[in-house]
Amino acid sequence: MSTDKLIEDSKLYLMNTYNRYPVVFVRGRGMKLYDSDGKEYTDFLAGIAVNNLGHCHPKVVVAMQKQAQKLVHVSNYFHIEPQIRLAKMLVQNSFADRVFFCNSGAEANEAAIKLARKYAKENMGPERHEIITAYNSFHGRTIATITATGQEKYQKSFTPLLPGFTYVPFGDVSAVADAITGRTCAVMMEPIQAEGGVRVPPENYFRELRALLDEKGLLLILDEVQTGMGRTGKLFAYEHYGIEPDIMTLAKALGGGAPIGAMLAKESVADTFVPGDHASTFGGNPLACASGLATLEAILEDGWLLSFAARMGEYLKKGLSNLQKKYPFIRDVRGKGLLIGMELESGAAEVVKEALKEGYVINYTMQDVLRFAPPLIVTEDDIDGLLDILDRIFEKRHLG
């Protein structure tokens, strides 16, 4: 079927929930994507921080193939071998003691909200249910998680929202302290606001926040849906800050492309859930967990990939900063590891379109922040190619 026909059918049969570019990707390998016309692209978005190992990583593909030949799905009424093995590996490499599996980041955050509320009611008092989140945060698109998301644009068409959420500026511990009341049970934050414009908090923010919550006896939930699984140069972004959360959520890169989410918690909090409190039909099914296990093993294998990603992140950030020095309309370059934002005065959407024409996949968020989240296997040559394309696009804009 031709590309034009595929796009025509897409518009005819799919709900209009995405502003799609006129490209149909049909194949991928490593850093490369190929469209239905055979054109090659270099991927600096990784499916929005999903394909951290690149496209069709051999270890992940083989794991999925082998599992699909044995067992694709079985109910959580029974023990599931790949699920058990993945949970064990996550616990052994994090702060957590227990794992709940689901299918997406929004579901993981829903589970975290439920766990925090039940824990608070049983341990702090029946009035404790409110959760403090940040302005410009993003936690998902269910009713509960768009309420947790501190951006009115995601909320305005879907009122009434779920009660029990309060918003504060990101990176301001004193604002959190002022927002705490006798109804507060937890604070939910992203280690870096990804959808919110790649905003990195002040260096001591999370240490001070953790100390405040310990003093008040409140829970800290970290949404690592986009920052987890090596994206920032460490397996989990909280490791940069020298603290541990009580609850953490994962998704995106956890499955190497397969849909899977997870909510991790310390034993003292996790024990609040008992059978019947929460569930997911597809959560942690054999196929998704086999993919997740292969992905986590590949990220941790020999310990080289995380340090490599951190090094490539510095290389990319330095290159983007050099462009900032050259072009006055670039306001800022910021981020950690391979989650980097470049804020422009305007026109980010056009830059993304121009880059796509040149065979580079990037995106933008918060109107005018270009977001770069390539696979962790990105090389200096890949980065140099992107920087050359951006330089050409910016030069044309500067002269025009």
C-alpha positions in Angstrom: 0.0 0.0 0.0 1.3 3.4 -0.9 2.3 6.0 1.7 -0.4 8.4 0.5 -3.0 5.6 0.8 -1.8 4.6 4.3 -2.0 8.2 5.5 -5.5 8.6 3.9 -6.7 5.5 5.7 -5.2 6.7 8.9 -7.2 10.0 8.7 -10.3 8.0 7.8 -10.3 5.3 10.5 -8.3 6.6 13.5 -9.5 9.1 16.0 -8.1 12.5 15.6 -6.0 12.5 18.8 -2.5 13.2 17.3 -1.0 15.9 15.0 0.9 13.3 12.9 3.7 14.1 10.5 3.2 12.8 7.0 5.6 9.8 7.5 4.9 6.1 7.9 7.8 4.3 9.6 7.9 0.6 8.8 11.3 -0.6 10.0 14.0 0.3 12.4 17.4 -0.9 13.5 19.6 0.8 16.2 19.6 4.6 15.7 17.9 4.3 12.3 14.3 4.4 11.1 13.0 3.7 7.6 9.7 5.0 6.2 7.4 3.3 3.7 9.2 5.0 0.8 12.6 3.7 1.9 14.0 6.9 3.3 16.4 6.6 6.2 16.1 8.7 9.4 18.3 9.1 12.5 16.2 8.9 15.6 16.8 11.5 18.3 13.5 10.9 20.0 13.5 7.1 20.6 9.7 6.9 20.5 9.6 9.6 23.3 12.4 8.0 25.5 11.1 4.5 24.9 13.7 2.8 22.6 16.7 3.4 24.9 18.5 0.5 23.3 17.7 1.6 19.9 15.2 -0.1 17.5 15.0 -3.9 17.4 17.8 -4.6 19.8 18.8 -8.2 19.1 18.6 -9.3 22.7 15.1 -7.9 23.1 13.8 -9.2 19.8 15.1 -12.7 20.6 13.6 -12.6 24.1 10.2 -11.6 22.7 10.3 -14.3 20.0 11.2 -17.0 22.4 8.5 -16.0 24.9 5.8 -15.6 22.2 6.5 -19.2 21.2 5.9 -20.4 24.8 3.3 -18.2 26.4 2.0 -14.7 25.6 -0.6 -14.2 28.3 -1.8 -15.8 31.5 -3.9 -14.3 34.3 -2.3 -12.8 37.4 -4.3 -15.4 39.3 -1.2 -17.4 38.7 2.5 -16.8 39.2 4.3 -15.7 36.1 8.0 -16.5 35.6 9.2 -13.5 33.6 7.3 -11.2 35.8 9.0 -12.6 38.9 12.4 -12.4 37.4 11.9 -8.8 36.2 10.6 -7.7 39.6 13.6 -9.3 41.3 16.0 -7.5 39.1 14.3 -4.2 39.6 14.4 -4.6 43.3 18.0 -5.7 43.3 19.0 -2.5 41.4 16.9 0.1 43.1 15.7 1.4 46.5 12.5 -0.7 46.3 11.3 -3.9 47.9 8.2 -4.6 45.9 6.9 -4.1 42.4 3.4 -3.8 40.8 3.3 -4.2 37.0 0.8 -2.5 34.7 0.8 -1.3 31.1 1.8 2.4 30.9 3.1 5.4 32.8 -0.3 6.7 33.5 -1.4 3.4 35.0 1.8 3.3 37.1 1.0 6.8 38.4 -2.6 5.8 39.1 -1.3 2.9 41.2 1.1 5.2 43.1 -1.7 7.6 43.9 -3.9 4.8 45.2 -1.1 3.3 47.3 -0.2 6.7 48.8 -3.8 7.4 49.7 -4.4 4.1 51.3 -1.1 4.2 53.2 -1.9 7.6 54.5 -5.4 6.8 55.6 -4.2 3.8 57.5 -1.1 5.4 59.0 -1.7 9.1 59.2 -5.5 9.5 59.5 -8.6 9.3 57.4 -8.4 13.0 56.3 -5.0 12.4 54.7 -5.5 12.2 50.9 -4.0 15.3 49.2 -1.0 15.0 47.0 1.3 18.0 46.1 2.6 18.1 42.5 4.4 20.7 40.4 3.2 23.3 37.9 4.3 22.2 34.3 4.5 18.6 35.5 3.2 15.7 33.4 1.9 12.4 34.9 -0.4 11.0 32.3 -3.8 11.4 30.6 -6.3 9.5 32.8 -8.6 11.7 34.9 -6.5 11.2 38.0 -3.2 11.7 36.2 -4.2 14.8 34.3 -5.4 16.2 37.6 -1.9 15.4 39.0 -0.4 17.1 35.9 0.0 20.8 36.7 -0.9 22.0 33.2 -4.3 23.5 32.5 -4.2 22.7 28.8 -4.5 19.0 29.6 -7.3 19.6 32.1 -9.7 22.2 30.8 -11.8 20.0 28.5 -12.3 17.2 31.1 -13.6 18.8 34.2 -14.7 18.1 36.9 -11.3 16.8 37.9 -10.4 14.5 40.8 -10.2 16.4 44.0 -7.1 16.2 46.3 -4.2 17.8 44.3 -2.3 20.9 45.0 0.4 22.5 42.7 3.6 24.3 43.6 6.5 25.7 41.5 9.0 23.1 40.5 12.3 23.3 42.4 11.0 25.4 45.3 11.1 23.5 48.7 9.6 26.5 50.6 6.6 26.4 48.3 6.1 22.7 49.2 6.4 23.5 52.9 3.8 26.2 52.6 1.4 23.9 50.7 1.5 21.1 53.3 -1.7 20.9 55.4 -3.4 18.4 57.7 -4.8 16.7 54.6 -1.5 16.2 52.7 -0.2 12.6 52.3 2.5 12.8 49.6 4.5 14.9 47.2 4.7 13.6 43.6 7.5 15.0 41.4 9.5 14.2 38.3 13.3 14.2 38.8 13.4 16.3 35.6 10.3 17.8 34.1 10.5 16.3 30.6 7.2 17.3 29.0 7.4 20.5 31.0 10.3 21.7 28.9 13.2 19.6 30.2 13.4 21.5 33.5 16.2 20.4 35.9 15.7 21.3 39.6 18.3 23.1 41.7 21.1 20.8 42.9 20.0 20.5 46.5 16.2 20.5 45.8 15.5 16.8 46.3 17.8 16.5 49.4 15.9 19.4 51.0 12.6 18.0 49.9 13.3 14.5 51.2 14.4 16.1 54.6 11.2 18.1 54.7 9.0 15.1 54.0 10.8 13.0 56.5 10.2 15.7 59.1 6.5 15.8 58.3 6.1 12.0 57.9 5.0 12.3 54.3 5.7 10.2 51.3 7.8 11.1 48.3 6.6 9.7 44.9 9.0 10.0 42.0 7.7 9.8 38.5 10.6 8.3 36.5 8.5 7.3 33.5 10.7 9.3 31.2 13.9 9.7 33.3 14.3 6.0 34.3 16.1 3.1 32.7 19.4 5.0 32.0 18.0 8.1 30.3 20.0 10.5 32.5 23.2 8.5 32.6 22.2 6.6 35.7 19.7 3.7 35.9 17.3 5.9 37.8 17.5 9.7 38.0 17.0 9.8 41.8 20.6 8.5 42.0 21.9 11.9 40.9 20.4 13.5 44.0 21.6 11.2 46.8 18.1 10.4 48.0 15.5 7.6 47.8 11.8 7.9 47.2 9.1 5.9 48.9 7.4 5.1 45.6 8.7 5.3 42.1 6.9 4.8 38.7 8.4 3.5 35.5 7.2 2.8 32.0 8.4 3.9 28.5 11.9 2.4 28.2 11.2 -0.4 30.7 9.9 -2.7 28.0 12.3 -1.9 25.2 9.3 -0.9 23.1 6.8 -3.3 24.6 4.0 -1.7 26.6 4.7 -2.1 30.3 4.6 0.1 33.4 5.7 -0.5 37.0 5.1 1.0 40.4 7.9 0.3 42.9 7.8 0.9 46.6 9.5 0.3 49.9 8.2 -2.6 52.0 6.7 -0.4 54.7 4.5 1.3 52.1 3.9 -1.6 49.7 2.5 -3.8 52.4 -0.6 -1.4 52.5 -1.9 -3.1 49.3 -3.7 -6.4 49.8 -5.4 -8.6 47.3 -8.4 -6.8 45.8 -6.9 -3.3 46.3 -5.5 -3.0 42.8 -5.0 -5.1 39.7 -4.4 -5.1 35.9 -5.5 -7.8 33.5 -2.5 -7.4 31.2 -0.1 -5.9 33.8 3.1 -7.9 33.9 2.1 -10.4 31.3 4.8 -12.9 30.1 5.5 -11.2 26.8 6.0 -7.7 28.1 8.0 -8.9 31.1 10.3 -11.0 28.9 11.0 -7.9 26.9 11.5 -5.8 30.0 13.9 -8.4 31.5 16.0 -8.5 28.3 16.0 -4.7 28.2 17.2 -4.3 31.8 19.8 -6.9 31.4 21.2 -5.2 28.2 21.3 -1.8 30.0 23.2 -3.2 32.9 25.4 -5.6 31.0 29.1 -5.0 31.7 28.2 -1.6 33.2 29.3 0.3 30.1 26.1 1.7 28.6 25.2 4.0 31.5 28.6 5.7 31.5 28.6 5.8 27.7 25.2 7.5 27.7 26.4 10.0 30.3 29.4 10.8 28.1 27.4 11.1 24.9 24.9 13.4 26.8 27.8 15.7 27.7 29.0 15.7 24.1 25.5 16.5 22.8 24.9 19.2 25.4 28.3 20.8 24.6 27.5 20.8 20.9 24.1 22.4 21.5 25.6 25.0 23.8 28.1 25.9 21.0 25.1 26.6 18.8 23.6 28.7 21.5 26.7 30.9 21.5 26.3 31.3 17.7 22.6 32.1 17.5 21.0 34.7 19.8 17.5 33.2 19.4 18.6 30.1 21.4 17.7 31.0 25.0 18.9 28.0 26.9 20.3 24.4 26.8 19.7 22.2 29.7 19.2 18.6 30.8 21.0 15.5 32.2 22.4 12.6 30.3 20.5 12.1 27.1 17.5 14.1 28.1 18.3 17.6 26.8 16.2 20.6 26.0 17.1 23.6 23.8 14.8 26.6 24.4 14.2 28.9 21.4 12.6 32.3 21.3 10.0 30.9 18.8 9.6 28.5 15.9 10.5 25.2 17.5 7.7 23.4 15.5 9.2 24.6 12.2 12.7 23.4 13.3 11.3 19.9 14.0 9.7 19.8 10.5 12.9 21.0 8.8 14.9 18.4 10.7 12.5 15.7 9.6 12.9 16.7 6.0 16.6 16.3 6.5 16.2 12.8 8.0 16.4 13.6 11.7 13.7 12.8 14.2 13.4 15.3 17.1 10.5 16.9 18.8 9.4 19.9 20.8 7.5 20.5 24.0 6.1 23.6 25.8 5.8 25.5 22.6 9.4 26.3 22.0 11.7 23.8 23.6 13.4 21.3 21.3 13.7 18.0 23.1 16.4 15.5 22.4 16.1 11.9 23.8 18.1 9.6 21.5 18.7 5.9 22.2 21.5 5.4 24.7 23.6 3.9 21.9 23.9 7.2 20.1 27.5 7.9 18.9 29.5 11.1 18.4 29.1 10.7 14.6 25.3 10.6 15.1 25.4 13.7 17.2 27.7 15.5 14.8 25.2 14.8 12.0 22.4 16.3 14.0 24.4 19.3 15.0 25.3 20.0 11.4 21.6 19.8 10.4 20.6 22.2 13.2 23.4 24.6 12.3 22.1 24.7 8.7 18.5 25.2 9.8 19.5 27.9 12.3 21.8 29.7 9.8 19.0 29.9 7.3 16.7 31.3 10.0 19.4 33.7 11.2 19.9 35.1 7.7 16.3 35.0 6.8 
